Amino acid sequence: MRQGSIPGARGRVRPLTLLGDPVLHTRCAEVTDFGPELSRLVEDLFATMYASQGVGLAANQVGQPLRVFVFDCPDDEDVRHLGHVVNPRLVATDGVTIRGPEGCLSLPGLEAGTERYDHAVVEGRTAAGEPVTIHGTGFFARCLQHETDHLEGRVYADHVTGWRKRRLVRQVARSPWRR
């Protein structure tokens, strides 16, 4: 039997912020208060991510411009990575650059081939203020880079170029959530 609570079990599902909202293109603020409000935000992020069937979610995706993200994401060997990072910094990306399909809960139903490194390291803090370092490979490295980008005010569509970009722009314009 699992010890402790399941992430998000006490959280509430918040509405997702969709592409076009300025909060997605604004650098998020550093967290300075590691109190109960931060813990509630982390719980809400997990609840929202699970309800939306995502593998990661940044605070600005629920309208909170703070440097926090959560994840429940496998790597390429199907090892599950579960956690959260407060005030993350992407300190290393290396290895092979791979173009793979990437989607986002803030662009529901869409995806595009996006280039990412297959290894990433993020440093930050837990909601309790403890230091944490997270190493990711494969799909999990993509997730770490994607969520860190959100906190810098970027979405995966900002990395897409050429015909993939043109196709994605057309798909966004036709999406029912854009109306």
C-alpha positions in Angstrom: 0.0 0.0 0.0 1.2 3.5 -0.9 2.3 5.7 2.0 1.4 9.4 2.0 -1.2 11.2 -0.1 -1.7 11.0 -3.8 -0.6 14.3 -5.5 -3.6 16.4 -6.4 -6.1 14.4 -4.3 -6.8 17.4 -2.1 -6.5 19.9 -5.1 -9.2 21.5 -7.1 -9.3 21.5 -10.9 -8.7 25.0 -12.2 -9.6 26.3 -15.7 -6.7 26.1 -18.2 -5.2 29.2 -19.7 -5.3 28.9 -23.5 -3.0 30.2 -26.2 -3.7 33.9 -26.7 -3.7 34.8 -23.0 -0.8 37.2 -22.3 0.2 35.2 -19.1 1.5 32.5 -21.4 4.0 34.9 -23.0 5.2 36.7 -19.8 8.1 35.5 -17.7 6.8 34.2 -14.4 7.8 35.6 -11.1 10.1 33.9 -8.6 8.3 32.3 -5.6 9.3 33.9 -2.3 6.6 32.5 0.0 6.9 28.8 0.7 3.8 28.6 2.8 0.4 26.9 2.6 -0.7 28.9 -0.5 2.1 27.4 -2.5 1.3 23.9 -1.3 -2.3 24.4 -2.4 -1.2 25.7 -5.8 0.9 22.5 -6.3 -2.0 20.3 -5.3 -4.3 22.2 -7.7 -1.7 21.9 -10.5 -1.6 18.1 -10.0 -5.4 17.9 -9.9 -5.7 20.0 -13.1 -3.0 18.1 -14.9 -4.6 14.7 -14.1 -8.1 15.9 -15.0 -6.7 17.2 -18.4 -4.7 14.0 -19.0 -1.4 15.8 -19.2 2.1 14.8 -18.2 3.2 18.3 -17.0 1.6 21.6 -16.1 3.1 25.1 -15.3 1.4 27.6 -13.0 0.8 30.1 -15.7 -1.3 27.5 -17.5 -3.9 28.1 -14.7 -3.4 31.8 -14.7 -0.8 32.0 -11.9 2.3 33.8 -13.2 4.6 32.0 -10.7 7.7 29.8 -11.3 6.2 26.4 -10.4 5.5 23.3 -12.4 4.4 19.7 -11.8 5.0 16.5 -13.7 4.0 12.9 -13.9 5.9 11.8 -17.0 7.6 8.6 -18.2 11.0 8.6 -19.8 11.8 6.6 -22.9 12.3 3.4 -20.8 8.8 3.9 -19.2 10.2 4.9 -15.9 7.7 7.2 -14.2 8.9 10.6 -12.9 6.5 12.3 -10.5 7.1 15.6 -8.7 7.1 19.4 -8.8 9.7 22.2 -9.0 9.5 25.7 -7.6 11.8 28.4 -9.1 13.3 25.9 -11.6 16.3 26.7 -13.7 17.2 24.6 -16.7 20.9 24.2 -16.0 21.9 21.7 -18.7 20.6 20.4 -22.0 22.7 18.1 -24.1 22.8 15.0 -26.1 21.1 14.4 -29.4 18.5 16.9 -30.7 15.3 15.1 -31.5 12.3 16.4 -33.4 9.3 14.8 -31.9 5.6 15.4 -31.6 4.8 17.8 -28.8 1.5 19.0 -27.5 0.3 21.3 -24.7 -2.7 21.6 -22.5 -2.9 25.3 -23.5 -3.2 24.3 -27.2 -5.7 21.5 -26.8 -5.9 18.8 -29.5 -2.8 20.1 -31.4 0.7 19.0 -31.7 3.8 19.7 -33.9 7.2 18.3 -34.5 9.4 20.2 -32.0 13.2 20.0 -31.6 14.4 19.2 -28.0 17.5 17.8 -26.5 17.3 14.2 -25.2 18.9 15.1 -21.8 18.0 18.0 -19.5 18.8 19.0 -15.9 16.6 21.3 -13.8 17.5 22.7 -10.4 15.0 24.3 -8.1 13.2 23.9 -4.8 10.3 21.8 -3.5 7.2 23.5 -2.1 8.8 23.0 1.4 11.8 25.0 0.2 14.2 22.1 0.0 16.7 22.1 -3.0 16.0 19.6 -5.7 17.9 18.5 -8.9 16.0 16.6 -11.6 17.7 14.8 -14.5 15.6 13.8 -17.4 16.2 11.7 -20.6 14.1 11.1 -23.6 10.4 12.1 -23.3 10.9 13.3 -19.7 13.7 15.6 -20.9 11.3 17.0 -23.4 8.8 17.6 -20.6 11.3 19.4 -18.4 12.3 21.7 -21.2 8.6 22.3 -22.2 7.5 23.2 -18.6 10.6 25.4 -18.0 9.8 27.2 -21.3 6.3 28.0 -20.0 7.8 29.8 -17.0 10.0 31.9 -19.3 6.9 33.0 -21.3 7.3 30.5 -24.2 5.1 27.8 -25.6 6.3 24.9 -27.9 4.8 26.7 -30.9 7.5 29.3 -30.5 10.1 26.7 -31.4 8.3 25.4 -34.5 9.5 26.7 -37.8 8.9 26.4 -41.6 5.9 24.4 -42.9 5.3 22.9 -39.4 4.8 26.4 -38.1 2.5 27.4 -40.9 0.4 24.2 -40.4 0.2 24.8 -36.7 -0.9 28.5 -37.1 -3.7 27.3 -39.5 -4.8 24.6 -37.0 -4.9 27.1 -34.1 -7.0 29.5 -36.2 -9.5 26.7 -36.9 -9.6 25.4 -33.3 -12.9 25.6 -31.5 -11.2 26.9 -28.3 -9.9 30.0 -30.2 -13.4 31.4 -30.8 
